[in-house]
Amino acid sequence: MAAAPQSVYWLGNDTLRVSAALFAENRRRLCTGLKAKDGVVPRSVVVLQGGEQKQRYCTDTDVLFRQESFFHWAFGVTEADCYGAIDVDSGKSFLFVPKLPESYATWMGEIYPKEHFKAKYAVDEVHYTCDIVSVLSNLKPATLLTLRGQNTDSGSICREASFEGISGFQVNNTLLHPVIVECRLTKTDMELEVLRYTNRISSEAHKMIMKHVKPGQKEYEMESLFQHYCYNKGGMRHTSYTCICGTGNNSSVLHYGHAGAPNDKTIMDGDMCLFDMGGEYYCYSSDITCSFPANGKFTPDQRAIYEAVLKSSRAVMAAIRPGVKWTDMHRLADQVHLEELVKIGILKGSVDDMLKVHLGSVFMPHGLGHLLGIDVHDVGGYPEGVDRIDEPGLRSLRMGRLVQERMVLTVEPGIYFINHLLDQALANSAQSCFIDNQVLARFRGFGGVRIEDDIAVTADGMELLTCVPRTVEEIEAFMAEPAKPFSPIVSAKS
């Protein structure tokens, strides 16, 4: 195998240096996992296919490339149209890059030799994709292990490696997926460093927006500021997902920001803002939500709802440790919300009885949180044998496992006033008996509050990766301080 790699991904200035050793360690973990799995025979070779450069519909306009997640986890390659192979017995790594035509040098830039990629990614060998059959044949593999399995969030099947001539090999496409998913489930020290970085930059971007938001601005201006800060200060060309910049009633739209609701409302004085945005560095994600009043001062009702959500967030984070059930954490958040909504006067009666009729899901229809890593909804939430609980709220929970050390998770409780869910509850006698409709009417159009932090599970608890003002007092004091101008210029380092 190659010597300990020193190559780094670095975009200069104050951006993070990431060693190719991160991916060498991932490949080593994968080989260890495969050797321990029944059915994986000696002389097995993993073959992964990277992402392809795509064009916009039928045009020749390129879509901004982002690497396929499993391939990135194993190789850290930023270029499109590559393959990778790993000899499971020896751990030896092979990268296959496209052989580019001469015209590439005219339109796209320098054509690098294979040695360039060998040094850049610290792999054992680099070959052209057109030679993949001959190179693999020389290894005399008993089996090629290709990747096929379902993403339990999207329902989609991941792309299995395919190339002309693969039919000449013995191929198994069932053994690899569960093993590589388990490897991605827990993060190495090097991966945690990248995730700390994405959280630090994204947290600072959220804080900058809290300083600059003003009634009269457009929601998309906040999206633009977030993206600009993350790219300018953090080298993050991609966000982890479409930015959600909901204000006023839009803050009750859970996945606001899509093409039909594209962050285009004018922010009004008195609006609650719910800004859910995360930057991505070298394919590693962050996912942070901050909720606060646009004018910097909470009304009594805004404060009451915000502090109810903050209380549930802190209760969950205090309870997290290896071995707890993630479904129990969701139920804990529901219970705290219902207790607080009783104090506010929106609900009345026994919280235990409310839980029996799933009243919590009326106010928090989504899951408490999810795995985070190379994908914002990272893989592994529901392995074979672990099924979703078919109950309101819990059926939307993206992970059903016991919490494990080195998992990275989001904790994102929320309370929302979504008219059609409220109307359904009022029409349901089992739920409406707990609702004070006169008090509830005061919160129609309120929107919602979500507080989302990213955490890494430790041996005896958790590490909070996100760093933003969270209490009402911290938010109001922070927003009241004069904002420093955000300079788009980053000075060069000597």
C-alpha positions as CSV (number, residue, x, y, z in Angstrom):
1,M,0.0,0.0,0.0
2,A,1.0,3.6,-0.4
3,A,3.0,5.3,2.3
4,A,1.1,7.5,4.8
5,P,-0.4,10.2,2.6
6,Q,0.5,13.8,3.1
7,S,-1.6,15.3,0.3
8,V,-4.1,17.8,1.3
9,Y,-7.3,19.5,0.1
10,W,-6.9,23.2,0.9
11,L,-8.4,26.3,-0.6
12,G,-5.9,28.7,0.9
13,N,-6.4,31.6,3.4
14,D,-8.1,30.3,6.6
15,T,-9.8,27.3,5.0
16,L,-9.3,23.8,6.5
17,R,-6.5,21.6,5.3
18,V,-7.8,18.0,4.9
19,S,-5.2,15.2,4.5
20,A,-5.7,12.4,2.0
21,A,-5.1,10.2,5.1
22,L,-8.8,10.7,5.9
23,F,-9.8,8.6,2.9
24,A,-7.0,6.1,3.3
25,E,-8.3,5.4,6.8
26,N,-11.9,5.1,5.4
27,R,-10.6,2.5,2.9
28,R,-8.8,0.6,5.6
29,R,-12.0,0.5,7.8
30,L,-13.9,-0.7,4.8
31,C,-11.5,-3.6,4.1
32,T,-11.6,-4.6,7.8
33,G,-15.4,-4.6,7.8
34,L,-15.5,-6.7,4.6
35,K,-13.0,-9.3,5.9
36,A,-15.3,-9.8,8.9
37,K,-18.4,-10.3,6.8
38,D,-19.7,-13.7,5.9
39,G,-19.8,-14.3,2.2
40,V,-16.8,-12.0,1.3
41,V,-14.3,-14.4,-0.2
42,P,-10.5,-14.0,-0.6
43,R,-9.4,-12.0,-3.7
44,S,-12.4,-9.7,-3.6
45,V,-12.1,-6.3,-5.1
46,V,-14.4,-3.3,-4.4
47,V,-15.3,-1.3,-7.4
48,L,-17.0,2.1,-7.0
49,Q,-18.1,4.5,-9.8
50,G,-17.8,8.2,-9.2
51,G,-20.3,10.9,-10.2
52,E,-20.6,12.0,-13.8
53,Q,-20.5,15.5,-15.2
54,K,-24.1,16.3,-16.3
55,Q,-25.6,19.0,-18.4
56,R,-28.7,21.1,-17.8
57,Y,-31.5,19.2,-19.6
58,C,-30.7,19.1,-23.4
59,T,-28.2,21.9,-23.4
60,D,-24.4,22.0,-23.3
61,T,-24.5,24.0,-20.0
62,D,-22.7,22.1,-17.2
63,V,-24.4,21.5,-13.9
64,L,-22.0,22.4,-11.1
65,F,-20.4,19.1,-10.2
66,R,-20.5,17.5,-6.8
67,Q,-18.9,14.1,-6.2
68,E,-21.1,11.0,-5.5
69,S,-21.0,10.5,-1.7
70,F,-19.8,6.9,-1.4
71,F,-17.1,7.5,-3.9
72,H,-16.0,10.6,-2.1
73,W,-16.0,8.8,1.3
74,A,-13.5,6.2,-0.1
75,F,-11.3,8.4,-2.4
76,G,-11.9,12.1,-1.8
77,V,-11.7,12.7,-5.5
78,T,-13.1,16.1,-6.8
79,E,-13.0,15.3,-10.5
80,A,-15.9,13.8,-12.4
81,D,-16.2,10.5,-14.4
82,C,-13.7,8.4,-12.3
83,Y,-13.8,4.9,-10.9
84,G,-12.0,3.5,-7.9
85,A,-11.1,-0.1,-6.9
86,I,-9.8,-1.5,-3.6
87,D,-8.2,-4.9,-3.2
88,V,-9.8,-6.1,0.0
89,D,-7.0,-8.6,1.0
90,S,-4.1,-6.1,0.6
91,G,-5.9,-2.8,0.9
92,K,-4.2,-1.6,-2.3
93,S,-6.1,1.3,-4.0
94,F,-6.6,2.0,-7.7
95,L,-8.0,5.2,-9.2
96,F,-9.2,5.3,-12.8
97,V,-9.4,8.7,-14.4
98,P,-10.7,9.6,-17.9
99,K,-8.2,9.9,-20.8
100,L,-9.0,13.4,-22.0
101,P,-8.9,14.4,-25.6
102,E,-6.3,17.0,-26.8
103,S,-9.1,19.6,-27.2
104,Y,-9.6,19.6,-23.4
105,A,-6.4,21.6,-23.0
106,T,-7.9,24.4,-25.2
107,W,-11.2,24.7,-23.5
108,M,-10.8,23.3,-20.0
109,G,-7.2,23.7,-19.0
110,E,-4.2,21.6,-18.4
111,I,-4.4,17.8,-19.0
112,Y,-2.6,16.3,-16.0
113,P,-0.6,13.0,-16.2
114,K,-1.6,10.0,-14.1
115,E,1.2,10.8,-11.7
116,H,-0.5,14.0,-10.8
117,F,-3.6,12.1,-9.5
118,K,-1.5,9.5,-7.7
119,A,0.2,12.2,-5.7
120,K,-2.9,14.3,-5.2
121,Y,-5.0,11.5,-3.8
122,A,-2.2,9.3,-2.3
123,V,-3.5,6.1,-4.0
124,D,-1.3,3.1,-4.9
125,E,-2.0,3.2,-8.7
126,V,-3.7,5.4,-11.2
127,H,-4.9,4.2,-14.6
128,Y,-7.2,5.4,-17.3
129,T,-10.8,4.4,-17.2
130,C,-10.5,2.8,-20.7
131,D,-8.0,0.4,-19.1
132,I,-10.2,-0.7,-16.2
133,V,-10.9,-4.2,-17.6
134,S,-7.2,-5.1,-18.2
135,V,-6.1,-3.7,-14.8
136,L,-8.8,-5.6,-12.9
137,S,-8.1,-8.7,-14.9
138,N,-4.5,-8.6,-13.8
139,L,-5.7,-8.7,-10.2
140,K,-7.4,-12.0,-10.9
141,P,-10.3,-11.2,-8.6
142,A,-12.6,-14.0,-7.4
143,T,-15.4,-11.4,-7.0
144,L,-16.0,-7.7,-7.8
145,L,-18.0,-6.1,-5.0
146,T,-20.2,-3.4,-6.4
147,L,-22.5,-1.1,-4.6
148,R,-26.3,-1.5,-4.7
149,G,-28.7,-0.7,-1.9
150,Q,-31.6,1.6,-0.9
151,N,-31.2,5.0,0.7
152,T,-33.8,4.8,3.5
153,D,-34.4,8.6,3.3
154,S,-35.0,9.0,-0.4
155,G,-36.1,5.5,-1.2
156,S,-33.7,5.6,-4.2
157,I,-31.2,2.9,-5.1
158,C,-27.6,4.0,-5.1
159,R,-25.8,3.7,-8.4
160,E,-24.0,0.4,-9.0
161,A,-20.6,0.6,-10.9
162,S,-20.9,-0.4,-14.5
163,F,-18.5,-0.4,-17.4
164,E,-18.0,-2.2,-20.7
165,G,-16.6,-5.6,-19.9
166,I,-17.8,-6.0,-16.4
167,S,-19.9,-9.0,-17.5
168,G,-16.6,-10.9,-17.8
169,F,-16.2,-10.8,-14.0
170,Q,-18.0,-12.6,-11.1
171,V,-19.9,-9.7,-9.5
172,N,-21.7,-9.5,-6.1
173,N,-23.8,-6.4,-5.5
174,T,-25.3,-7.3,-2.1
175,L,-22.4,-7.6,0.3
176,L,-20.8,-4.1,0.0
177,H,-23.6,-1.8,0.7
178,P,-24.4,-2.7,4.3
179,V,-20.7,-2.7,5.3
180,I,-19.9,0.7,3.7
181,V,-23.0,2.2,5.3
182,E,-21.9,0.9,8.7
183,C,-18.5,2.5,8.1
184,R,-20.0,5.8,7.2
185,L,-22.3,5.7,10.3
186,T,-19.5,6.5,12.7
187,K,-17.0,9.2,12.1
188,T,-13.2,9.1,12.4
189,D,-11.2,11.8,14.2
190,M,-10.3,13.3,10.9
191,E,-13.9,13.4,9.7
192,L,-15.0,15.0,12.9
193,E,-12.4,17.8,12.3
194,V,-14.0,18.6,9.0
195,L,-17.5,18.5,10.5
196,R,-16.3,20.9,13.3
197,Y,-15.1,23.2,10.6
198,T,-18.3,23.2,8.5
199,N,-20.2,23.9,11.8
200,R,-17.9,26.8,12.7
201,I,-18.1,28.5,9.4
202,S,-21.9,28.0,9.1
203,S,-22.4,29.2,12.7
204,E,-20.5,32.4,11.9
205,A,-22.6,32.8,8.8
206,H,-25.8,32.5,10.8
207,K,-24.5,35.0,13.3
208,M,-23.6,37.5,10.5
209,I,-27.2,37.2,9.2
210,M,-28.6,37.9,12.7
211,K,-26.6,41.1,12.7
212,H,-27.7,42.2,9.3
213,V,-31.4,41.2,9.0
214,K,-33.9,44.1,8.9
215,P,-37.6,44.4,8.2
216,G,-38.1,45.4,4.6
217,Q,-35.4,43.1,3.2
218,K,-36.2,40.0,1.2
219,E,-35.8,36.5,2.5
220,Y,-33.5,35.7,-0.5
221,E,-31.1,38.4,0.6
222,M,-30.4,36.4,3.7
223,E,-29.9,33.2,1.6
224,S,-27.4,35.2,-0.5
225,L,-25.5,36.5,2.5
226,F,-25.2,33.0,4.0
227,Q,-23.9,31.5,0.8
228,H,-21.5,34.4,0.3
229,Y,-20.1,34.2,3.8
230,C,-19.6,30.4,3.6
231,Y,-17.9,30.6,0.2
232,N,-15.9,33.7,0.9
233,K,-14.7,32.9,4.4
234,G,-14.9,29.1,4.3
235,G,-14.3,28.0,0.7
236,M,-17.7,26.3,0.6
237,R,-18.9,26.4,-3.0
238,H,-21.9,24.2,-2.2
239,T,-24.5,24.4,0.5
240,S,-25.6,21.1,2.1
241,Y,-29.2,21.6,0.9
242,T,-31.5,24.3,-0.4
243,C,-31.5,27.2,2.0
244,I,-34.7,27.7,4.1
245,C,-35.3,31.4,4.9
246,G,-38.9,31.4,6.2
247,T,-40.3,34.5,7.9
248,G,-43.7,35.1,9.3
249,N,-46.1,32.4,8.4
250,N,-43.4,30.9,6.0
251,S,-41.5,29.8,9.1
252,S,-44.2,27.1,9.5
253,V,-43.4,25.6,6.0
254,L,-40.9,22.8,6.9
255,H,-39.1,22.7,3.6
256,Y,-39.6,26.3,2.5
257,G,-37.2,27.6,-0.1
258,H,-38.1,25.3,-2.9
259,A,-39.0,26.4,-6.5
260,G,-42.6,26.9,-5.5
261,A,-41.7,29.0,-2.5
262,P,-38.3,30.4,-3.3
263,N,-37.4,32.6,-0.2
264,D,-39.1,35.6,-1.9
265,K,-41.3,37.2,0.8
266,T,-40.5,40.6,2.2
267,I,-39.5,40.4,5.9
268,M,-41.9,42.3,8.1
269,D,-41.5,44.0,11.4
270,G,-42.7,41.5,14.0
271,D,-41.9,38.4,11.9
272,M,-40.2,35.4,13.4
273,C,-37.4,34.3,11.2
274,L,-36.6,30.6,10.8
275,F,-33.3,30.2,8.9
276,D,-32.2,26.7,8.2
277,M,-28.9,26.7,6.3
278,G,-25.7,24.7,6.2
279,G,-22.5,25.1,4.3
280,E,-20.6,22.1,2.8
281,Y,-16.8,21.7,2.7
282,Y,-15.2,19.0,0.6
283,C,-18.5,17.2,0.6
284,Y,-18.9,17.2,4.4
285,S,-22.2,18.9,5.6
286,S,-23.6,21.1,8.3
287,D,-27.2,21.7,9.1
288,I,-28.1,24.5,11.4
289,T,-31.4,26.3,12.2
290,C,-31.7,29.7,14.0
291,S,-35.0,31.2,14.9
292,F,-35.3,34.8,16.1
293,P,-37.4,37.9,15.6
294,A,-36.6,40.1,12.6
295,N,-36.6,43.2,14.7
296,G,-34.3,41.7,17.4
297,K,-37.0,41.8,20.2
298,F,-39.1,38.8,21.1
299,T,-42.8,39.4,21.9
300,P,-44.2,37.5,24.9
301,D,-45.8,34.9,22.6
302,Q,-42.6,34.6,20.5
303,R,-40.6,34.2,23.7
304,A,-42.9,31.5,25.1
305,I,-42.8,29.4,22.0
306,Y,-39.1,29.8,21.5
307,E,-38.3,28.9,25.1
308,A,-40.5,25.8,24.9
309,V,-38.4,24.6,21.9
310,L,-35.2,25.5,23.6
311,K,-36.2,23.6,26.7
312,S,-36.9,20.4,24.6
313,S,-33.6,20.8,22.8
314,R,-31.6,21.0,26.0
315,A,-33.5,18.1,27.6
316,V,-32.7,15.9,24.6
317,M,-29.0,16.9,24.5
318,A,-28.7,16.3,28.3
319,A,-30.1,12.8,27.7
320,I,-28.0,11.8,24.7
321,R,-25.4,9.1,25.3
322,P,-24.4,5.8,23.6
323,G,-27.2,3.2,24.0
324,V,-30.2,5.5,24.2
325,K,-33.0,5.0,21.7
326,W,-33.3,7.8,19.2
327,T,-37.1,7.2,19.1
328,D,-37.2,7.9,22.9
329,M,-35.4,11.2,22.3
330,H,-38.1,12.2,19.8
331,R,-40.8,11.2,22.4
332,L,-39.0,13.3,25.0
333,A,-39.1,16.3,22.8
334,D,-42.8,15.8,22.2
335,Q,-43.5,15.5,25.9
336,V,-41.6,18.8,26.8
337,H,-43.4,20.6,24.0
338,L,-46.8,19.5,25.2
339,E,-46.0,20.4,28.8
340,E,-44.9,23.9,27.7
341,L,-48.0,24.4,25.5
342,V,-50.1,23.6,28.5
343,K,-48.3,26.3,30.5
344,I,-48.9,28.8,27.6
345,G,-52.6,27.9,27.6
346,I,-52.9,26.5,24.0
347,L,-53.4,23.0,25.5
348,K,-55.3,21.8,28.6
349,G,-55.5,18.4,30.3
350,S,-53.3,15.4,30.8
351,V,-50.0,15.4,28.9
352,D,-49.9,11.6,29.2
353,D,-53.3,11.4,27.5
354,M,-52.2,13.8,24.8
355,L,-49.2,11.6,24.0
356,K,-51.5,8.6,23.6
357,V,-53.4,10.4,20.7
358,H,-50.1,11.7,19.2
359,L,-51.0,15.4,19.8
360,G,-47.3,16.3,19.7
361,S,-47.1,15.6,16.0
362,V,-49.7,18.3,15.3
363,F,-47.1,20.8,16.4
364,M,-43.9,18.9,15.4
365,P,-44.8,16.7,12.4
366,H,-41.1,16.0,11.5
367,G,-38.6,13.8,13.2
368,L,-36.3,15.1,16.0
369,G,-33.1,14.9,13.9
370,H,-31.0,12.7,11.6
371,L,-27.5,11.4,10.9
372,L,-25.1,14.0,9.4
373,G,-21.9,13.5,7.4
374,I,-21.1,13.5,3.7
375,D,-24.9,13.7,3.1
376,V,-27.0,16.1,5.1
377,H,-29.4,13.2,5.7
378,D,-26.6,10.7,6.1
379,V,-26.9,7.0,5.4
380,G,-27.6,4.2,7.9
381,G,-30.7,5.4,9.7
382,Y,-32.6,2.2,9.1
383,P,-30.5,-0.9,8.5
384,E,-32.0,-4.2,7.7
385,G,-34.1,-5.4,10.6
386,V,-34.9,-1.9,12.0
387,D,-38.2,-0.6,10.8
388,R,-39.9,2.8,11.1
389,I,-42.5,3.2,13.8
390,D,-45.7,3.9,12.0
391,E,-47.0,6.7,14.2
392,P,-47.5,10.4,13.5
393,G,-44.1,12.2,13.9
394,L,-42.1,9.0,14.4
395,R,-42.8,7.8,10.9
396,S,-40.9,10.9,9.7
397,L,-37.9,10.2,12.0
398,R,-34.8,9.5,9.8
399,M,-33.1,7.2,12.2
400,G,-34.4,4.3,14.3
401,R,-31.1,3.0,15.8
402,L,-29.6,3.2,19.2
403,V,-27.3,6.2,19.6
404,Q,-23.6,5.2,19.2
405,E,-20.4,6.9,20.0
406,R,-19.0,8.8,17.0
407,M,-22.3,9.3,15.4
408,V,-22.9,12.9,14.3
409,L,-26.6,13.9,14.6
410,T,-28.8,16.9,14.3
411,V,-31.1,17.8,17.2
412,E,-33.8,19.9,15.8
413,P,-37.1,20.1,17.7
414,G,-39.7,22.6,16.6
415,I,-43.1,23.9,17.3
416,Y,-45.2,25.1,14.3
417,F,-48.7,26.4,13.7
418,I,-49.6,24.8,10.4
419,N,-53.2,25.6,9.6
420,H,-54.2,22.3,7.9
421,L,-52.7,20.3,10.8
422,L,-54.5,22.5,13.4
423,D,-57.7,22.1,11.5
424,Q,-57.4,18.4,11.3
425,A,-56.7,18.2,15.1
426,L,-59.8,20.4,15.8
427,A,-61.9,18.1,13.7
428,N,-60.6,15.1,15.6
429,S,-62.5,14.7,18.9
430,A,-59.7,12.6,20.4
431,Q,-57.3,15.6,20.0
432,S,-59.6,18.7,20.0
433,C,-60.6,18.1,23.6
434,F,-57.1,19.1,24.7
435,I,-57.0,22.4,22.6
436,D,-58.1,25.8,23.8
437,N,-59.2,27.2,20.4
438,Q,-59.5,30.7,21.7
439,V,-55.9,30.8,22.8
440,L,-54.8,28.9,19.7
441,A,-56.4,31.5,17.4
442,R,-53.9,34.0,18.7
443,F,-51.1,31.9,17.2
444,R,-52.6,31.4,13.7
445,G,-50.1,33.0,11.3
446,F,-47.3,32.9,14.0
447,G,-45.3,30.5,11.8
448,G,-42.9,28.3,13.7
449,V,-39.7,28.0,15.7
450,R,-37.0,25.4,15.1
451,I,-33.7,25.1,16.9
452,E,-31.2,22.9,15.2
453,D,-27.8,22.0,16.4
454,D,-25.3,19.4,15.2
455,I,-23.7,17.1,17.8
456,A,-21.1,14.4,17.9
457,V,-21.8,11.6,20.3
458,T,-19.0,10.9,22.8
459,A,-18.4,8.0,25.2
460,D,-20.4,9.6,28.0
461,G,-22.6,12.2,26.3
462,M,-22.1,14.6,23.3
463,E,-20.0,17.4,21.9
464,L,-21.9,20.4,20.6
465,L,-20.5,21.4,17.2
466,T,-22.8,24.4,16.5
467,C,-22.0,27.7,18.2
468,V,-24.6,30.4,17.9
469,P,-26.6,32.5,20.4
470,R,-29.4,30.3,21.8
471,T,-31.2,31.9,24.8
472,V,-33.6,34.8,24.3
473,E,-31.3,37.0,26.3
474,E,-28.2,36.0,24.2
475,I,-30.1,36.6,20.9
476,E,-31.5,40.0,21.9
477,A,-28.1,41.2,23.2
478,F,-26.3,39.9,20.2
479,M,-28.7,41.5,17.7
480,A,-28.6,44.8,19.6
481,E,-24.8,45.1,19.1
482,P,-23.7,47.2,16.1
483,A,-23.0,45.1,13.1
484,K,-19.5,45.1,11.7
485,P,-19.5,45.6,7.9
486,F,-19.0,42.2,6.1
487,S,-16.0,42.6,3.9
488,P,-16.0,40.4,0.8
489,I,-12.2,40.7,0.6
490,V,-10.1,38.1,2.3
491,S,-6.5,39.3,2.8
492,A,-3.8,37.0,1.5
493,K,-1.7,35.3,4.2
494,S,2.0,35.9,4.2
